């Protein structure tokens, strides 16, 4: 029977740790992937059940008219600039 030194035994015990860490990382990665898949399915269901916008117009740009826009400061700001010239 061959007796092993404590250092040799310690190296054998220590070898399993990276494997355990790798398994834990892989498990965490799989759980994260499952959560992402669940979030995507929920978002897809929300989009499918959400009523369409009335009139087919995007609410973010409703009421915007293309072309030159009126000055937010009014016509007075332009009158002052024109008088200086």
HELIX and SHEET records of a PDB file:
HELIX    1   1 UNK A    6  UNK A   49  1                                  44    
HELIX    2   2 UNK A   54  UNK A   56  5                                   3    
HELIX    3   3 UNK A   76  UNK A   84  1                                   9    
END                                                                             
